[in-house]
Amino acid sequence: MREAQVTRNTLETQIVVKLNLDGTGQSRLASGVPFLDHMLDQIARHGVFDLDVEAKGDLHIDAHHTVEDVGITLGQALAKAIGDKKGVRRYGHAYVPLDEALSRVVIDLSGRPGLEFNIAFTRARIGEFDVDLVHEFFQGFVNHALVTLHVDNLSGTNAHHQAETAFKAFGRALRMAVELDPRTAGVPSTKGSL
């Protein structure tokens, strides 16, 4: 089974993430940030991963540390669950629409952290959620999963839809990248490692 459990404890947050790459899309989410839980559920359902997240953070300040650290911990869990990357497809991509919004996500399990993030949110907050934290989540994930990730919102006027299409597309792109390719026995790289 390609699964992992990672615990991250800092003075700002205490987080446990459990990830099963070969799951059924089930999630148990308790980050303390309702909109983040909604987005994490999109990753699990559209990635068909089993994902458990339990986080306690300094929400009396704001949600920044919790959202960023959940991204970091999810990245660490992916890196642990994917192992040496033998037999995976490596690359994944997805376009996802939601009404007027359309997002594209492309990922490479490259072993190199890189994020290109292009979402011009139409407002600063979705309910109580600061939209700047979407970038922080993906940056934390990329830095610790060691992947190259391009997130582009191609259209949209509703900030909730912009964010949701990005997270759904991320789940689908990641699902494609981590799938086992029956035609690839080794690591999908001319270097022999990722």
N, C-alpha and C positions, 0 to 999 in steps of 0.2 A: 504494500500500500504506500502511495506517495502522500504522506501526511506528516504534519509537524505540529508541535506545540511550543510556543515561545512566550516567555514571561519577561516583561520589561518593568523594572522598578526604578524610579527616580524620585527626587524630592517634589516633582510636579505631578507625576502620574504613576499609577500602578495598573499594568495592562497584562492580560493573558489573551493570546490569540491561538485558536486551534483551526487548522486548515487541512482539508482532505481534497486533493486535486481530482480524485476519482469518485467524488460524492454524487449526490442526487439533487443538489440545489437547496439543501436545508440550511437554515441559519438560526442562531440564538444570539441576539445582539443586545448589549446593555452598555453602551458607551457613555450614557448620561447626556448625549447630544442627539435629540430625536431625529433631526434631519440627516445627520451622519449615519445613524442606524438605517434610515430609509435608503440611503445611497449604498451602504454595505450590503443590504438585502438585494439590491439590484446586481451587485457583483456576484453574489452567491447564486442567485436564480439564473442569471444569464450566462454565468461561467459554468454552471452545474457543479459548483464546489460546495462542500459542506464547510461552513464558516461559523465559528463561535468567537465572539469578542466580548470580553468583560473589562471595563475600564472605570477607574476612579481617578478623576483629575481635579485640578484646581479651578473648577468651573465658577467659583466665586470671583475669580479674576476675569476670565473669559474662556472661550472654548479652544483657543489657539493651541495650547500645549497638548490637550487631549486629542484633537484632530490630527495634528502633526505626528504625535507619538503612536497613534493607532496606525497611521500610514507606515511609519518606521517598522513597527512590530509586524504588520502584515507583510512587508517586504522581507523581513528576516525569516518569517514563516515560509514564504514562497521559496526563498533561497535554500532553506533546509529541506523542504518537501521535494523540490525538483532534483536535488542531488547533483550528480555529474552531468545531467542533461542528455545522457545517451538515449537515442531513439526518439527524441521529441521533434516536433516540427520546427521549433525555434522561432519562427515568425508568425505573427497573427495580425489580423486587421478586421475591422468591422465599421459599417455605417449604420447608425440607428436614428430613425426619425421619431418624433413625438409631436404631433400636430404641426406647428410652424417651425419647430426646431429640428436641426439635423446636425449630428456630430460624427466625426470620424476619429478612430483611434487605431494606431499602428504600433506594434511592439516587437522588439527583438530581444531575445534572451541572450544578449551579447556578452555578458560579463563586464560590461562597461556602463556606468551610470550616466544617463543623459536624458534630459527632459526638454521637449519643445511644447509649450503650453500656450494655446491661442484661443482663449475664450474671453470675448469682450462682453461681460455680463451687463445686462440692461438696467440692473439696479444693484445696490450695495448689499442688500440683505434679502434673504428668503426667510420670511418670518423673523426669528431671532438669530438666524445663521448668517454669519459674515461670509460673503462669497469669496473673499480672498483666501479663505481656508481650504477651498477646493485645490488651489495650486499647492498649498502647504502639504496637504495630504499626499498628492501625487509626487511632490519632490521628496518627501520622506520615504515613500514607497520605492521610488527609483534608486535613491542613494543606497538603500539596504538590500533591495532585490538584485541590484547590479544589472539593470535592464536599460535599454534605450526605449523611450516612450514618446510618441507624438500624439497630442490631444488637440484636436481642432474642432471648434464649433463653427459650422459652415453657415448656419442661419438660425435665427431665433429671436423672438421679442419677449418671451416669458422666461425669466431667470431660472425658475424651477425647472422648466423644460430643458433649458440649456444644460443645467447641471445633470439632470436625470439622463439625458441622452448620452452625455459623456461617460457617466458611470456604467450605463448599460453597454455601451460600445466597448468600454474597457473590459468588462466581464467577458464579453464575446470574443474580443481579440486575444485576451489572455487564455481563454479556453482553447482557442485554435493553436496558440503557440505551445502550450504544454501537452497537447494531445500526442499520444504515441503514434509514430508513423511506421506502419508495417514494412515500408521499403527502406527504412534507415535503421541500421543496427548500431552504429557508433554515434559519436558526437557530430552534429551537423555543422562542421566547420573544417576548412582546409588546414587550419592550425592543429586540429586534433583535440582542442579543448576550448571551452567557453568560460 
